[in-house]
Amino acid sequence: MRFTIIVPVYNRLDEVKELLETAELLDYDRGAFEFLFVDDGSKDGFIDFLNAYQSTSGLQIRHLCQQNQGPANARNNGMANTNSEYIMFIDSDCMLPPQWLREIDKGITENQFDSFGGPDTFHPSFSPLLKAINYSMTSFIGTGGIRGNKKSVEKFYPRSFNMGISRAVYNKVGGMRLRYYGEDTDFSARIDEAGFKMGLIPDAFVFHKRRTSLKKFFKQIKTIGMARIKLGTMHKNMLKVIHLLPAILILGLLLLAIATPFLPTICSYLWALVGVGFAGICLLAFTQSFKMYKSIKTSLLSIITLNIQVFGYGTGLLLGIYKFIILKKD
């Protein structure tokens, strides 16, 4: 078996159905790959569905069950139960283009990658909100290109929504350590530190739904911000000034608000500059989003999701500093 594709699942039956619909269309030898679903204690009938599922294209599908222990443990369970040449990870809320595995095979063959990953993007069927979230999560002003853009503010680290490793990597590095957000970035950092060749395969993208409400998106982004601080305590190159910019922005605005009653004239000019800068960023987000989607509604939502991302991430950073650096909690 060349590829085992591990998918952790926890009460995501509808997403898995969409994933399998696209998996049936994969343009790749059915004898060379398998899907390994690891159920993390779902209560939505997922196992019954999978037991009754009959592939229309000859997909090889296995599953494992465990009590709820988080996605990292589920992936570790999957890795311990496969002997494939390459181990892949995708999330249950992903959809696959037909050429996905072909592009991966081509990328690792041409570049001899030990660890690799591809970008995530939107599917035309996504709602305006999902497209807006995709914009903020993949645009340079939203994430600096770190999730799979060819231009990025830092080195590319594969993430578990679209990631793969060789058998040699697993044999040397082992599995993931953290329970939730940041576990895949920590895993990639350990792989890099072990000296393996790591890289991006730009054309091996997946369609990624992510969160389906603004509230859930804020919660996710806040947790990712906290995870960044945790990663910084574990890897010296995982926390740089550029990562802290959203937290610096929040602290700057708070200080400006506090100073305004005491220095009204100076602060009024500073607030004007903030307003101009904020308007400029919002206009840029609207323009870039409209260029992508040709939708005014989606472009307006992109302004909202970008602000949620910046302030949610900044909030998470501040909470992470308090928890992991000041209180020194795990």
C-alpha positions as CSV (number, residue, x, y, z in Angstrom):
1,M,0.0,0.0,0.0
2,R,1.5,3.4,-1.0
3,F,-0.9,5.7,0.9
4,T,-3.0,5.3,4.0
5,I,-5.3,8.4,4.4
6,I,-6.1,8.8,8.1
7,V,-9.3,10.8,9.0
8,P,-10.2,11.4,12.6
9,V,-13.9,11.7,13.1
10,Y,-16.0,13.0,16.0
11,N,-19.7,13.5,15.3
12,R,-19.1,14.6,11.7
13,L,-21.3,12.2,9.8
14,D,-22.6,14.7,7.3
15,E,-19.1,15.9,6.5
16,V,-17.8,12.3,6.0
17,K,-20.6,11.7,3.5
18,E,-19.4,14.7,1.5
19,L,-15.8,13.6,1.8
20,L,-16.6,10.1,0.5
21,E,-18.6,11.5,-2.4
22,T,-15.5,13.3,-3.6
23,A,-13.2,10.4,-2.7
24,E,-15.1,8.1,-5.1
25,L,-13.9,10.4,-7.9
26,L,-10.2,10.2,-7.1
27,D,-8.2,9.5,-10.2
28,Y,-5.7,7.0,-8.6
29,D,-5.2,3.2,-8.5
30,R,-7.6,1.8,-6.0
31,G,-5.1,-0.9,-4.9
32,A,-2.5,1.7,-3.9
33,F,-4.4,3.6,-1.2
34,E,-6.9,3.2,1.6
35,F,-8.9,5.4,3.9
36,L,-8.6,4.7,7.6
37,F,-11.3,6.5,9.7
38,V,-10.6,6.7,13.4
39,D,-13.8,7.3,15.3
40,D,-13.2,9.3,18.4
41,G,-16.3,8.3,20.3
42,S,-19.0,9.6,17.9
43,K,-22.7,9.4,18.8
44,D,-24.2,10.3,15.5
45,G,-24.4,6.8,13.9
46,F,-21.1,7.2,12.1
47,I,-20.0,3.5,12.6
48,D,-23.3,2.2,11.5
49,F,-23.1,4.3,8.3
50,L,-19.5,3.2,7.6
51,N,-20.3,-0.5,8.2
52,A,-23.1,-0.3,5.7
53,Y,-21.2,1.9,3.2
54,Q,-20.6,0.3,-0.2
55,S,-18.1,2.1,-2.4
56,T,-19.1,2.7,-6.0
57,S,-15.5,2.9,-7.2
58,G,-13.7,0.2,-5.2
59,L,-12.4,2.4,-2.4
60,Q,-10.6,0.5,0.4
61,I,-12.0,1.7,3.7
62,R,-11.1,0.7,7.2
63,H,-12.1,2.1,10.6
64,L,-10.9,2.1,14.2
65,C,-12.9,3.1,17.3
66,Q,-11.7,4.7,20.5
67,Q,-13.1,6.6,23.4
68,N,-13.0,10.4,23.0
69,Q,-9.3,11.4,23.3
70,G,-8.9,14.2,20.7
71,P,-7.8,14.3,17.1
72,A,-4.1,13.9,17.8
73,N,-4.6,10.6,19.7
74,A,-6.9,9.5,16.9
75,R,-4.2,10.1,14.3
76,N,-1.6,8.4,16.5
77,N,-4.0,5.4,16.7
78,G,-4.3,5.4,12.9
79,M,-0.5,5.6,12.4
80,A,0.0,2.6,14.7
81,N,-2.3,0.6,12.6
82,T,-0.9,0.9,9.1
83,N,2.2,-0.2,7.3
84,S,1.8,2.0,4.2
85,E,4.8,3.7,2.6
86,Y,3.2,7.1,3.2
87,I,0.8,8.2,5.9
88,M,-1.6,11.0,5.0
89,F,-3.9,13.1,7.2
90,I,-7.0,15.1,6.2
91,D,-9.8,16.5,8.2
92,S,-13.4,15.2,8.0
93,D,-14.6,18.6,6.8
94,C,-12.5,18.4,3.6
95,M,-13.5,17.5,0.1
96,L,-11.0,16.1,-2.4
97,P,-10.5,17.1,-6.1
98,P,-10.0,14.1,-8.4
99,Q,-6.3,14.8,-9.0
100,W,-5.3,15.2,-5.3
101,L,-3.4,11.9,-4.9
102,R,-1.8,12.1,-8.3
103,E,-0.4,15.6,-7.5
104,I,0.9,14.2,-4.1
105,D,2.5,11.3,-5.8
106,K,4.1,13.5,-8.4
107,G,5.3,16.0,-5.8
108,I,7.0,13.5,-3.5
109,T,8.5,11.7,-6.5
110,E,10.0,14.8,-8.0
111,N,11.1,16.4,-4.7
112,Q,11.9,13.4,-2.6
113,F,9.9,14.9,0.3
114,D,9.8,13.0,3.6
115,S,7.1,15.3,4.9
116,F,4.7,17.3,2.8
117,G,1.5,19.1,2.6
118,G,-0.8,21.0,0.3
119,P,-3.0,24.2,0.5
120,D,-6.7,24.4,1.4
121,T,-9.2,26.4,-0.6
122,F,-12.9,26.8,-1.2
123,H,-15.3,24.7,-3.3
124,P,-17.8,26.6,-5.5
125,S,-20.7,25.0,-3.6
126,F,-19.6,26.6,-0.3
127,S,-21.9,29.2,1.3
128,P,-20.9,32.9,1.3
129,L,-19.8,32.6,4.9
130,L,-17.5,29.6,4.3
131,K,-16.0,31.4,1.3
132,A,-15.4,34.5,3.5
133,I,-13.7,32.3,6.1
134,N,-11.6,30.7,3.4
135,Y,-10.5,34.2,2.3
136,S,-9.4,35.3,5.8
137,M,-7.6,32.0,6.4
138,T,-5.7,31.8,3.1
139,S,-5.1,35.5,2.2
140,F,-1.7,37.0,2.9
141,I,-3.1,39.8,5.1
142,G,-5.0,37.1,7.1
143,T,-2.3,34.5,7.8
144,G,0.8,35.7,6.0
145,G,0.6,32.8,3.6
146,I,1.7,30.2,6.2
147,R,-1.1,27.7,5.3
148,G,0.2,26.8,1.8
149,N,0.8,29.9,-0.2
150,K,4.0,30.0,-2.4
151,K,4.8,33.4,-0.7
152,S,4.8,33.1,3.1
153,V,6.2,35.1,6.0
154,E,7.8,31.9,7.5
155,K,8.8,28.4,6.6
156,F,6.0,26.1,5.4
157,Y,4.9,23.6,8.0
158,P,2.4,21.0,6.8
159,R,-0.9,20.9,8.7
160,S,-3.1,18.0,9.4
161,F,-6.0,19.1,7.1
162,N,-3.7,18.1,4.2
163,M,-0.5,16.5,5.3
164,G,1.6,13.4,4.7
165,I,4.7,11.7,6.1
166,S,6.9,8.8,5.0
167,R,7.2,5.6,7.0
168,A,10.8,6.6,7.9
169,V,9.5,9.8,9.5
170,Y,7.0,7.9,11.7
171,N,9.7,5.3,12.7
172,K,12.0,8.1,13.9
173,V,9.8,10.9,15.2
174,G,6.8,8.9,16.4
175,G,3.3,10.4,16.7
176,M,1.8,13.7,17.8
177,R,2.1,15.0,21.3
178,L,-0.5,17.8,21.9
179,R,-4.2,16.9,22.3
180,Y,-5.8,19.7,20.3
181,Y,-4.8,22.8,18.3
182,G,-1.1,23.1,17.5
183,E,-0.5,19.3,17.5
184,D,0.2,19.2,13.8
185,T,2.5,22.2,13.8
186,D,4.4,20.8,16.7
187,F,4.6,17.5,14.8
188,S,6.0,19.2,11.7
189,A,8.5,21.2,13.8
190,R,9.8,17.9,15.3
191,I,10.1,16.4,11.8
192,D,12.0,19.4,10.6
193,E,14.3,19.3,13.7
194,A,15.0,15.6,13.0
195,G,16.5,16.6,9.6
196,F,13.8,15.3,7.2
197,K,13.1,17.1,3.9
198,M,9.8,18.9,4.1
199,G,7.9,20.9,1.5
200,L,4.8,22.2,-0.1
201,I,3.0,20.6,-3.1
202,P,1.1,23.6,-4.4
203,D,-1.3,21.7,-6.7
204,A,-2.3,19.1,-4.1
205,F,-5.1,21.3,-2.6
206,V,-8.2,20.2,-0.7
207,F,-11.5,22.0,-0.3
208,H,-11.8,22.8,3.4
209,K,-15.1,23.8,5.1
210,R,-13.7,24.8,8.5
211,R,-16.3,26.4,10.9
212,T,-19.9,27.1,9.9
213,S,-20.7,30.1,12.1
214,L,-18.9,33.3,13.1
215,K,-19.1,32.2,16.8
216,K,-17.4,28.9,16.1
217,F,-14.8,30.6,13.9
218,F,-13.9,33.1,16.6
219,K,-13.5,30.2,19.2
220,Q,-11.3,28.2,16.8
221,I,-9.1,31.2,16.0
222,K,-8.8,32.1,19.7
223,T,-7.6,28.6,20.4
224,I,-5.1,28.7,17.6
225,G,-3.7,31.9,19.0
226,M,-3.3,30.2,22.4
227,A,-1.6,27.2,20.7
228,R,0.9,29.6,19.0
229,I,2.2,30.6,22.5
230,K,2.4,27.0,23.6
231,L,4.3,26.1,20.4
232,G,6.7,29.0,21.2
233,T,7.5,27.5,24.6
234,M,8.3,24.2,22.8
235,H,10.2,25.4,19.8
236,K,12.4,28.5,19.7
237,N,11.6,29.3,16.1
238,M,7.8,29.0,16.5
239,L,7.2,32.4,18.1
240,K,8.4,35.6,16.4
241,V,7.4,39.2,16.5
242,I,5.2,38.8,13.4
243,H,3.1,36.2,15.2
244,L,2.5,38.6,18.0
245,L,1.2,41.5,15.9
246,P,-2.5,40.9,16.6
247,A,-1.8,40.9,20.3
248,I,0.3,44.1,20.0
249,L,-2.6,45.7,18.1
250,I,-5.1,44.9,20.8
251,L,-2.8,46.2,23.5
252,G,-2.1,49.3,21.5
253,L,-5.8,50.0,21.1
254,L,-6.4,49.5,24.8
255,L,-3.6,51.8,25.7
256,L,-4.9,54.4,23.3
257,A,-8.4,54.2,24.8
258,I,-6.9,54.6,28.3
259,A,-4.8,57.6,27.3
260,T,-7.5,59.4,25.4
261,P,-9.1,61.2,28.5
262,F,-5.7,62.5,29.5
263,L,-4.3,63.4,26.1
264,P,-7.3,64.1,24.0
265,T,-5.7,66.2,21.3
266,I,-2.8,63.8,20.6
267,C,-5.1,60.8,20.9
268,S,-7.7,62.2,18.5
269,Y,-5.0,62.3,15.8
270,L,-4.0,58.8,16.6
271,W,-7.6,57.6,16.5
272,A,-7.9,59.2,13.1
273,L,-4.8,57.3,11.9
274,V,-6.3,54.1,13.3
275,G,-9.5,54.8,11.5
276,V,-7.8,55.4,8.1
277,G,-5.7,52.3,8.5
278,F,-8.7,50.2,9.5
279,A,-10.7,51.5,6.5
280,G,-7.8,50.7,4.2
281,I,-7.5,47.1,5.4
282,C,-11.2,46.6,5.1
283,L,-11.2,48.1,1.6
284,L,-8.3,45.8,0.6
285,A,-10.1,42.7,2.1
286,F,-13.3,43.6,0.2
287,T,-11.4,44.1,-3.1
288,Q,-9.4,40.9,-2.8
289,S,-12.4,38.9,-1.8
290,F,-14.5,40.3,-4.7
291,K,-11.7,39.4,-7.1
292,M,-11.9,35.8,-5.9
293,Y,-15.6,35.3,-5.6
294,K,-17.3,38.1,-7.6
295,S,-19.9,38.5,-4.8
296,I,-20.6,41.6,-2.8
297,K,-22.2,39.6,0.0
298,T,-19.1,37.3,0.4
299,S,-16.8,40.3,0.2
300,L,-18.6,42.1,3.0
301,L,-18.5,39.0,5.1
302,S,-14.8,38.7,4.3
303,I,-14.3,42.0,6.1
304,I,-16.1,40.6,9.2
305,T,-14.2,37.3,9.1
306,L,-10.8,39.0,8.7
307,N,-11.5,41.2,11.8
308,I,-12.7,38.1,13.7
309,Q,-9.5,36.4,12.8
310,V,-7.2,39.2,13.8
311,F,-8.9,40.0,17.1
312,G,-9.7,36.4,17.9
313,Y,-6.1,35.4,17.3
314,G,-4.8,38.3,19.3
315,T,-7.1,37.5,22.2
316,G,-5.8,33.9,22.1
317,L,-2.2,35.1,22.1
318,L,-2.8,37.2,25.2
319,L,-4.6,34.3,27.0
320,G,-1.8,32.0,25.9
321,I,0.9,34.4,27.3
322,Y,-1.0,34.5,30.6
323,K,-1.6,30.7,30.8
324,F,1.6,29.2,29.4
325,I,4.2,31.9,30.2
326,I,3.0,33.8,33.3
327,L,1.2,30.9,35.1
328,K,3.4,28.2,33.4
329,K,0.5,25.8,33.0
330,D,0.6,22.9,30.5
